[in-house]
């Protein structure tokens, strides 16, 4: 059964793109396409160009749907939607998503440059858990939380980016719903994903997987290590490695429980971390 998508999967074609936007430089590239820095009326934007095929079309639909629903009006913790359209570039068609330009670096890059203080890490943890709790309250799961999908701006803000795997967790299908078989980042995967348990109730386990990924991000910021040893398939093969701060260890241990039924929600973990 085809899922229902509540925003146009046939966006307008912007024929005069080069007259409206100045393409400054490529910010990054990957399997699905490229991200460019563009300027319109002296304002900088980020433009994601996605090569069209069936899989990329779904990624595009998911990202546009999530961004429109979650960032109109613009949410201070999320990269914010501006527009979506099709362009023809070098005789190649691209699906495009225009968002705010975030002037900063990813947490992955930041961690390579400096060691963060406990106070910094707690602040990042509170921000992340609050942001994911907001998504979950809106019945969305991000599905791709990682150090590379969180940006720190040069004026001290944090932004969650990349909504290409985001899905709607409520049972009705107003938005693209979560899939039983989906792409996931093995480095930040939860036990229910690698074990196949996820497929039994994607609406529930999409959120628990987000919560586990939040724990992994905070743990990695603090220790630069992983809380568990994992095999080549991402399966956990060791006991949880405790950290020296008892209060934060309690928060992380309950976010990183192997049993998703007993794992803390993002909101519960946020409230617990506030007490540390």
Phi, psi and omega per residue, in radians:
X1 nan 2.239 -3.118
X2 -1.267 2.369 3.128
X3 -1.290 2.648 3.131
X4 -1.585 2.321 3.137
X5 -2.057 2.250 -2.960
X6 -1.645 0.113 3.001
X7 -2.208 2.742 -3.005
X8 -1.031 2.192 3.030
X9 -1.540 0.020 3.097
X10 -2.116 1.270 -3.083
X11 -1.153 2.790 -3.138
X12 -1.128 2.661 3.051
X13 -1.648 2.148 -3.134
X14 -1.580 1.714 -3.026
X15 -1.333 -0.456 -3.095
X16 -1.845 0.630 -3.077
X17 -0.916 -0.829 -3.073
X18 -1.185 -0.313 3.078
X19 -1.514 -0.450 -3.096
X20 -1.617 -0.706 -3.061
X21 -2.050 2.508 2.983
X22 -1.738 2.062 3.132
X23 -1.448 1.950 -3.007
X24 -1.532 -0.949 -3.096
X25 -2.897 2.856 3.028
X26 -1.440 2.232 3.108
X27 -1.551 -0.497 -3.124
X28 -3.110 2.850 3.115
X29 -2.514 2.727 -3.131
X30 -2.761 -2.859 -3.061
X31 -1.088 -0.630 -3.027
X32 -1.592 -0.221 -3.127
X33 2.662 -2.602 -3.055
X34 -2.288 2.773 3.006
X35 -2.106 2.267 -3.079
X36 -2.066 2.632 2.919
X37 -1.560 2.141 3.120
X38 -2.223 2.773 -3.122
X39 -2.234 2.342 3.035
X40 -2.355 2.167 -3.129
X41 0.933 0.727 3.112
X42 1.161 0.284 3.079
X43 -1.946 2.334 -3.120
X44 -1.507 2.449 3.084
X45 -2.373 2.796 2.997
X46 -1.812 2.273 -3.116
X47 -2.099 2.009 3.076
X48 -1.587 2.168 3.116
X49 -1.885 2.073 -3.060
X50 -1.989 2.206 3.126
X51 -1.207 2.314 -3.037
X52 -1.382 2.137 2.872
X53 -2.727 3.104 -3.010
X54 -1.072 -0.769 -3.132
X55 -1.188 -0.758 -3.139
X56 -1.162 -0.567 3.089
X57 -1.052 -0.747 3.118
X58 -1.149 -0.752 3.094
X59 -1.005 -0.764 -3.123
X60 -1.090 -0.844 3.131
X61 -1.018 -0.756 -3.138
X62 -1.076 -0.807 -3.077
X63 -1.167 -0.778 3.131
X64 -1.089 -0.796 3.141
X65 -1.031 -0.852 -3.108
X66 -1.125 -0.770 -3.096
X67 -1.132 -0.750 3.140
X68 -1.111 -0.777 -3.078
X69 -1.223 -0.667 -2.994
X70 -1.624 -0.375 -3.016
X71 -2.165 0.353 2.980
X72 -2.100 1.721 0.086
X73 -1.248 2.867 -3.056
X74 -1.075 2.310 3.107
X75 -1.675 2.307 -3.032
X76 -1.104 -0.330 -3.111
X77 -1.712 -0.050 -3.051
X78 -2.109 2.547 2.962
X79 -1.088 2.329 -2.921
X80 -1.842 2.385 -3.124
X81 -1.173 2.444 3.030
X82 -2.118 -0.748 -3.103
X83 -2.951 2.911 2.992
X84 -2.550 2.488 -3.044
X85 -2.904 3.093 3.077
X86 -1.931 2.460 2.993
X87 -2.264 2.786 3.016
X88 -1.905 2.057 -3.092
X89 -2.246 2.100 -3.098
X90 0.924 0.762 3.109
X91 1.152 0.220 3.110
X92 -1.967 2.299 3.095
X93 -1.432 2.429 3.101
X94 -2.306 2.397 2.901
X95 -1.428 2.310 -3.019
X96 -2.139 2.516 3.019
X97 -2.223 2.118 3.136
X98 -1.744 2.197 3.138
X99 -2.343 3.042 2.980
X100 -0.945 2.560 2.970
X101 -1.547 2.180 -3.130
X102 -1.728 1.970 -3.106
X103 -1.543 1.652 -3.090
X104 3.140 -2.790 -3.137
X105 -2.346 2.803 3.105
X106 -1.291 2.786 3.066
X107 -1.104 -0.527 3.077
X108 -1.066 -0.782 3.110
X109 -1.201 -0.700 3.140
X110 -1.075 -0.721 -3.112
X111 -1.145 -0.514 3.094
X112 -1.246 -0.466 -3.056
X113 -1.547 -0.567 -3.044
X114 -2.687 2.771 3.038
X115 -1.633 2.236 -3.094
X116 -1.466 2.607 3.083
X117 -1.348 2.834 3.088
X118 -1.018 -0.691 3.133
X119 -1.091 -0.751 3.102
X120 -1.065 -0.788 -3.070
X121 -1.176 -0.689 3.092
X122 -1.091 -0.729 3.136
X123 -1.118 -0.726 3.097
X124 -1.125 -0.745 3.122
X125 -1.055 -0.781 3.117
X126 -1.100 -0.742 3.114
X127 -1.079 -0.821 -3.088
X128 -1.100 -0.819 -3.114
X129 -1.147 -0.653 3.088
X130 -1.155 -0.722 -3.134
X131 -1.149 -0.786 -3.140
X132 -1.203 -0.607 3.061
X133 -1.074 -0.675 3.089
X134 -1.072 -0.819 3.106
X135 -1.035 -0.796 -3.100
X136 -1.142 -0.633 3.096
X137 -1.157 -0.464 3.081
X138 -1.518 0.070 3.141
X139 1.207 0.544 3.011
X140 -2.035 2.604 2.968
X141 -2.086 2.398 -3.078
X142 -1.294 -0.769 3.053
X143 1.256 0.088 3.130
X144 -2.632 0.767 3.132
X145 -1.308 2.227 3.131
X146 -2.828 2.952 3.096
X147 -1.090 -0.524 -3.113
X148 -1.407 -0.192 3.124
X149 -1.871 0.281 3.015
X150 -2.151 2.213 -3.128
X151 -1.954 2.450 3.030
X152 -1.839 2.087 -3.132
X153 -1.390 2.805 -3.110
X154 -1.275 -0.150 3.048
X155 -1.829 0.292 2.940
X156 1.594 0.280 3.095
X157 -1.767 2.883 3.064
X158 -2.120 2.465 -3.108
X159 -2.367 2.317 3.020
X160 -1.542 2.298 -3.069
X161 -2.182 3.105 3.016
X162 1.069 1.565 -3.097
X163 -1.855 0.410 -3.084
X164 -1.182 -0.348 3.112
X165 -1.917 0.068 -3.112
X166 -1.092 2.450 -3.132
X167 -2.432 2.818 -3.115
X168 -1.611 2.225 -2.968
X169 -1.744 -0.090 3.083
X170 -1.337 2.846 -3.030
X171 -1.309 -0.529 3.091
X172 -1.296 2.797 -2.996
X173 -1.995 0.846 3.059
X174 -1.121 -0.657 3.090
X175 -1.967 2.989 3.058
X176 -1.119 2.183 -3.041
X177 -1.531 3.015 3.139
X178 -1.279 2.518 -3.078
X179 -1.807 2.590 3.101
X180 -1.148 -0.625 3.127
X181 -2.059 1.976 -3.095
X182 -2.434 2.848 3.026
X183 -1.231 2.547 3.014
X184 -2.668 2.695 3.138
X185 -1.423 1.932 -3.082
X186 -1.011 -0.577 -3.096
X187 -1.137 -0.467 -3.110
X188 -2.123 0.482 -3.100
X189 -1.463 2.598 3.113
X190 -1.608 2.802 3.130
X191 -1.022 -0.572 -3.121
X192 -1.214 -0.448 3.069
X193 -1.278 -0.859 -3.070
X194 -1.267 -0.403 -3.135
X195 -1.547 -0.270 -3.081
X196 1.590 -0.084 3.119
X197 -1.067 -0.573 -3.135
X198 -0.857 -0.651 -3.031
X199 -1.176 -0.297 -3.081
X200 -1.343 -0.478 3.121
X201 -2.755 1.399 -3.029
X202 -1.129 -0.539 -3.138
X203 -1.092 -0.654 3.117
X204 -1.425 -0.830 -2.992
X205 -1.319 -0.306 3.032
X206 -1.107 -0.697 3.117
X207 -1.252 -0.725 -3.133
X208 -1.145 -0.562 3.092
X209 -1.178 -0.679 3.034
X210 -1.026 -0.774 -3.102
X211 -1.101 -0.723 3.102
X212 -1.096 -0.750 3.137
X213 -1.115 -0.624 3.061
X214 -1.046 -0.782 3.104
X215 -1.057 -0.732 3.126
X216 -1.085 -0.754 -3.135
X217 -1.084 -0.841 -3.109
X218 -1.144 -0.744 3.129
X219 -1.060 -0.747 -3.114
X220 -1.190 -0.668 3.082
X221 -1.064 -0.664 -3.079
X222 -1.356 -0.713 -2.980
X223 -1.997 -0.289 -3.005
X224 1.063 0.403 3.117
X225 -2.312 -3.111 3.109
X226 -1.857 2.575 -3.126
X227 -1.291 -0.325 -3.137
X228 -2.374 2.689 2.889
X229 -1.436 2.470 -3.133
X230 -2.267 2.634 3.087
X231 -1.500 -3.050 -3.063
X232 -1.130 -0.307 3.128
X233 -1.674 0.061 -3.133
X234 1.508 0.079 -3.127
X235 -1.376 2.461 -3.111
X236 -1.330 2.288 -3.081
X237 -2.249 0.342 3.111
X238 -2.597 2.979 3.065
X239 -1.362 2.792 3.091
X240 -1.067 2.356 3.117
X241 -1.642 1.983 -3.090
X242 -1.240 2.691 3.062
X243 -1.929 2.971 -2.963
X244 -1.396 -0.346 3.135
X245 -1.546 1.877 -3.009
X246 -1.012 -0.743 -3.083
X247 -1.183 -0.846 3.123
X248 -1.155 -0.603 3.101
X249 -1.082 -0.679 3.111
X250 -1.089 -0.798 -3.139
X251 -1.064 -0.835 -3.085
X252 -1.191 -0.728 -3.127
X253 -1.039 -0.644 -3.118
X254 -1.423 -0.386 2.983
X255 -1.319 -0.488 -3.011
X256 -1.842 0.337 3.067
X257 -1.088 2.422 -3.135
X258 -1.164 -0.634 3.112
X259 -1.388 1.916 -3.078
X260 -1.156 -0.399 3.125
X261 -1.169 -0.486 -3.103
X262 -1.745 -0.125 -3.059
X263 -1.199 2.567 3.063
X264 -1.133 2.561 2.942
X265 -1.372 2.919 3.105
X266 -1.069 -0.702 -3.133
X267 -1.159 -0.783 3.112
X268 -1.047 -0.786 -3.136
X269 -1.133 -0.655 3.098
X270 -1.060 -0.820 -3.120
X271 -1.131 -0.658 3.097
X272 -1.186 -0.730 -3.120
X273 -1.163 -0.539 3.092
X274 -1.024 -0.516 -3.086
X275 -1.428 -0.198 -3.084
X276 -1.350 nan nan
